[in-house]
Amino acid sequence: MPTLPKIPKIPTISAHVTIRRPDKLKLLRELKELFVIALGAGPFAIAVNRLLVPHAIVGGGLAGFCEILYFASGGLLEIWWMQLLINLGLLIIAIKMIGWRFCARTLYGVIALTIWMKFIPIPEVPQITDPFMAVILGGLFAGCGLGFVLLNNGSTGGTDIVAMILSKYAHLPMGRALLTSNVVIICSAYFLPEVHSIEKVLFGLCYTFMSSTAVDWVMNRSRVCVQFFIFSKYWEEITHAIMTDVHRGVTILDGEGGYTGESKKVITVMARKSEASKIFRLVRQIDPDAFVSETQTQGVFGRGFESIKTQA
């Protein structure tokens, strides 16, 4: 019987294919941040178009520079259009000097701000007759809006890009670069016929101060947390109550009394400021004689709190 030729075996290569599932939580967090960035640009646009421009008050930053161009051209160069063009030019430079990751989110913030500035009209007559009140409200609006943008790792471009370039290559602190550019822009508005007044220049400086204060207030308030150190012989019951009722993680430390030499368990808890009263109430119910130390912390990052963000 004829024998069939042997078919040579084809070598097989085994490979482990890893299928990565999309992180839904990360995607939702990214979408939430992008939504807040777009929403936060709205109050800033309201502050410029509805509160500052009708009173011929020039604020700092790129918006203030575009106001100068707007007044110098008699309203022909619209603020939103000039802001978009200058930001795009700065972003092209920043892509090469800083990196595309920072520029991607900044471009999104610039587009969001441009849309707001375009569709929020400038009234012919000021809706708030008192210019000082307009400055106060404008600073609060702009600062709160920018605060939410920065909290979500965003940016509206402008002098932020210039400050980052100077910080990276000229080793100039960002705060000093921003302050210097704002003061120069506001003071230069004095030479415009519409603004030719020391009072309006001071109003512009007050607006910058108010907006900076509001930015700090928004960012610091959202990150305020408290740290507890709880000393109690009923540490097991307190630990269980905090984890069950407050839903916060608890760390148990081994301690020793300096005078008595007794071994003690120390409960460490990180919580939101709003949860502090609930923790105190639980401790008081379980052990009224417990020794409790509460410390306010500026920011807590990690699971259950703020995510660790870097602006690349």
C-alpha positions in Angstrom: 0.0 0.0 0.0 1.4 3.4 -1.0 2.3 5.5 2.0 1.1 9.1 2.1 3.8 11.7 2.3 4.2 13.2 5.7 2.9 16.7 6.0 5.4 18.9 7.7 4.2 20.4 10.9 3.7 24.1 10.8 5.3 25.7 13.8 2.8 27.5 15.9 3.5 30.6 17.8 1.6 31.0 21.0 0.9 34.6 22.0 -1.1 36.0 24.9 -3.4 38.6 23.6 -4.5 41.0 26.3 -7.8 42.7 25.6 -8.0 45.9 27.5 -11.5 46.9 28.5 -12.2 50.6 28.5 -12.1 52.0 32.0 -15.7 53.3 32.3 -15.0 55.2 35.5 -12.0 57.0 33.9 -14.1 57.8 30.8 -16.9 59.2 32.9 -14.5 61.3 34.9 -12.9 62.7 31.7 -16.4 63.5 30.3 -17.4 65.2 33.6 -14.2 67.3 33.6 -14.7 68.4 30.0 -18.3 69.3 30.8 -17.3 71.4 33.8 -14.5 73.1 31.8 -17.0 74.1 29.1 -19.5 75.3 31.8 -16.9 77.2 33.8 -16.0 79.3 30.8 -19.5 80.8 30.8 -19.2 83.0 34.0 -15.9 84.4 32.7 -17.5 85.4 29.4 -20.4 87.0 31.3 -17.9 89.0 33.5 -16.1 90.4 30.4 -19.0 91.0 28.0 -21.8 92.0 30.4 -19.9 93.7 33.3 -16.5 95.1 32.2 -16.9 96.2 28.6 -20.1 98.3 29.1 -18.2 100.3 31.7 -15.0 100.5 29.6 -13.0 98.7 32.3 -10.1 96.6 31.1 -9.2 93.4 33.1 -6.0 91.5 33.0 -5.0 88.6 30.8 -5.6 88.0 27.1 -9.3 89.1 27.5 -8.0 92.5 28.7 -5.6 92.8 25.8 -8.5 92.0 23.4 -10.6 94.6 25.2 -7.9 97.2 24.4 -8.0 96.1 20.7 -11.8 96.3 20.8 -11.8 99.9 22.2 -8.9 101.0 20.0 -10.7 99.9 16.8 -14.0 101.4 17.8 -15.6 98.0 18.2 -14.6 96.6 14.8 -12.2 94.0 16.2 -14.6 91.8 18.2 -13.2 90.4 21.5 -14.1 86.8 20.9 -12.6 86.7 17.4 -9.3 88.3 18.4 -9.1 86.1 21.5 -9.5 83.0 19.3 -6.8 84.1 16.8 -4.3 85.0 19.4 -4.9 81.8 21.4 -4.4 79.7 18.3 -1.1 81.4 17.6 0.0 80.9 21.2 -1.0 77.2 21.1 1.0 76.6 17.9 4.1 77.9 19.7 3.2 76.0 22.9 2.9 72.7 21.1 6.6 72.8 20.2 7.8 74.3 23.5 5.5 72.7 26.2 3.9 69.7 24.7 0.7 68.6 23.0 -1.0 67.2 26.2 -1.4 70.6 27.8 -2.4 72.2 24.5 -5.1 69.6 23.8 -7.2 70.6 26.9 -6.3 74.2 26.5 -7.6 74.1 22.9 -10.9 72.7 24.2 -11.1 75.4 26.8 -10.3 78.1 24.3 -13.1 76.8 21.9 -15.6 76.7 24.8 -14.7 80.2 25.9 -14.9 81.5 22.3 -18.4 80.1 21.9 -19.5 81.8 25.2 -18.0 85.1 24.2 -19.6 84.9 20.8 -23.2 84.3 22.0 -23.2 86.5 25.0 -23.8 90.0 23.6 -22.3 93.2 24.8 -25.1 95.5 25.9 -25.1 99.1 24.7 -26.2 100.4 28.1 -24.6 98.9 31.3 -27.2 96.7 33.2 -25.4 97.5 36.4 -25.0 101.3 36.7 -22.4 101.3 39.5 -19.0 100.4 38.0 -17.5 99.3 41.3 -20.4 96.8 41.8 -19.8 95.6 38.3 -16.1 95.1 39.1 -16.9 93.1 42.2 -19.5 90.9 40.5 -17.3 90.5 37.5 -14.3 89.4 39.6 -16.5 86.9 41.4 -18.0 85.5 38.2 -14.7 85.2 36.4 -12.8 83.8 39.4 -15.4 81.2 40.2 -15.6 80.1 36.6 -11.8 79.9 36.1 -11.6 78.1 39.5 -13.8 75.3 38.3 -11.9 75.1 35.0 -8.5 74.8 36.8 -10.0 72.2 39.2 -10.8 70.0 36.3 -7.3 70.2 34.8 -8.3 72.7 32.2 -7.2 76.1 30.9 -8.7 78.9 28.8 -5.3 79.8 27.3 -4.2 83.4 27.1 -1.5 84.6 29.4 -1.4 81.1 31.0 0.5 79.8 27.9 2.9 82.7 28.0 3.5 82.2 31.7 4.2 78.5 31.3 6.7 79.2 28.5 8.5 81.8 30.6 8.4 79.4 33.6 10.0 76.6 31.6 12.6 78.5 29.6 13.3 81.7 31.5 12.8 80.1 35.0 10.4 82.9 35.9 7.7 81.9 38.5 4.3 81.6 36.9 2.7 83.8 39.6 5.1 86.6 38.9 4.8 86.3 35.1 0.9 86.4 35.3 0.9 89.3 37.8 3.4 91.3 35.6 1.4 90.8 32.4 -1.9 91.7 34.0 -0.5 94.9 35.5 1.1 95.9 32.2 -2.2 95.3 30.2 -4.4 97.1 32.7 -2.1 100.1 33.0 -1.7 100.4 29.3 -5.4 100.8 28.9 -5.0 104.3 30.5 -4.0 105.7 27.1 -7.3 104.7 25.4 -9.8 107.6 25.1 -12.6 105.4 26.5 -10.6 104.4 29.5 -8.5 107.6 30.1 -9.0 107.6 33.8 -7.0 106.5 36.8 -10.2 105.4 38.4 -10.9 102.9 35.7 -7.3 101.6 35.9 -7.8 101.0 39.6 -11.1 99.3 38.8 -9.2 97.0 36.5 -6.7 96.2 39.3 -9.5 95.5 41.7 -11.1 93.2 39.2 -7.9 91.2 38.9 -7.6 91.0 42.7 -11.2 89.8 43.1 -10.9 87.2 40.4 -7.6 85.8 41.8 -9.2 85.7 45.3 -12.3 83.9 43.9 -10.1 81.3 42.1 -8.2 80.5 45.3 -11.4 80.3 47.2 -13.0 77.8 44.8 -9.9 75.6 44.6 -9.1 75.6 48.3 -12.7 75.1 49.4 -13.2 72.0 47.3 -10.0 70.4 48.7 -10.5 71.2 52.4 -10.5 67.9 54.4 -9.9 67.0 58.0 -7.6 64.4 59.6 -8.5 62.7 62.9 -6.4 61.0 65.5 -8.6 59.2 67.9 -7.3 57.6 71.2 -9.8 55.3 72.8 -10.0 51.9 74.5 -13.1 51.2 72.4 -11.1 51.6 69.2 -12.6 48.5 67.6 -16.2 49.8 68.0 -15.3 53.3 66.8 -13.5 51.9 63.8 -16.5 49.8 62.8 -18.9 52.7 63.3 -16.8 55.0 61.1 -16.4 52.5 58.3 -20.1 51.5 58.4 -21.8 54.9 58.9 -19.4 57.4 57.4 -18.0 55.0 54.8 -14.4 56.1 55.3 -11.3 54.0 55.5 -9.6 53.8 58.9 -5.9 53.2 59.7 -4.9 51.7 63.1 -1.6 52.8 64.5 0.3 51.3 67.4 1.1 53.9 70.1 2.7 53.9 73.5 2.0 56.4 76.3 5.1 58.4 77.1 4.3 58.6 80.8 2.5 55.4 81.5 4.2 53.2 78.9 0.9 51.6 78.1 0.3 50.3 74.6 -2.6 52.1 72.8 -4.3 51.9 69.5 -4.6 55.1 67.5 -7.3 55.6 64.9 -6.4 57.7 61.9 -9.2 58.9 59.6 -9.2 61.3 56.6 -12.6 62.7 55.8 -14.4 65.6 54.2 -15.0 68.7 56.3 -18.8 68.1 56.1 -18.3 64.6 57.6 -16.5 65.9 60.7 -19.6 66.4 62.8 -20.8 62.9 62.1 -17.5 61.4 63.2 -17.5 63.4 66.4 -21.1 62.3 67.1 -20.1 58.6 66.7 -17.1 58.9 68.9 -19.1 60.7 71.6 -21.8 58.0 71.5 -19.3 55.2 71.9 -16.7 56.7 74.2 -17.4 60.2 75.7 -13.9 60.1 77.3 -12.0 59.5 74.0 -9.2 61.9 73.2 -9.7 63.3 69.7 -7.4 65.5 67.6 -8.8 67.2 64.4 -6.5 68.8 61.9 -7.5 70.7 58.7 -5.7 69.6 55.6 -5.5 71.6 52.4 -5.8 68.7 50.0 -6.2 64.9 50.1 -5.6 62.9 47.0 -6.4 59.3 46.3 -9.2 56.8 46.5 -12.4 58.4 47.9 -11.0 62.0 47.5 -9.5 64.1 44.7 -7.7 62.3 41.9 -4.1 63.1 41.5 -3.9 65.4 38.5 -1.0 66.8 36.6 -1.2 69.4 34.0 1.3 68.3 31.3 
